[in-house]
Amino acid sequence: MEIVFASNNAHKLEEVRSKLPMEFIVLSLKDVFGEVDIPETGTTLDANASIKSRYVFERTGKNCFSDDTGLEIEALNGEPGVYSARYAGENCSFQDNMDKVLKNLEGVENRKACFRTVISLILNGEEYFFEGRVDGEILTQESGTAGFGYDPIFRPIGFKETFAEMSMEQKNQISHRGLAVQKLVEFLSS
Ligand code: IMP
């Protein structure tokens, strides 16, 4: 069965393709539309995930899914949340975003945070949601160079390492996205 993953992120596509049973042929956004940029105008992760999967379904009628992720920091009232990609402004770098988080948490004792991923799946016209969450804390400085985004400043509960100090396999096993993808895969496989 063909299914569209509304993403062009090669890393995410590889992860999903490796986990889904053989009968699923996962197409990327590029495979279906060529160059396209879907505006993420929602104010929640669910809304943004939904916008992307509906975009594909309404134009192609194909089964599809999409994901949206945010880092939610308790002492910052859930920021950067749905705005995680552009927390420090349009076209900002991962470094700019981490710098802003560390600055906003200067002198703050409560470092609790979580990563949340929401997947919206549209299968035969019905929409389903799957969520993955990992709790942890924000360090006072960066540690590690692997991964991307906020990985160097996020340490999951129960671990000594930040996400940026883990191998991709180790991170995928416990990460927000890994857990959400696992739920999607179990649903599609059943
Ligand atoms: P997206 O919805 O997956 O594109 O994620 C939005 C933003 O959240 C990214 O641009 C990153 O800044 C951040 N992010 C998402 N997933 C991760 C992760 O696994 N580690 C660190 N940062 C992440």
Residues whose N, C-alpha, C, O or C-beta is under 5 A from the ligand:
A	BS01	IMP	D67 D68 T69 G70 S84 A85 F148 G149 Y150 D151
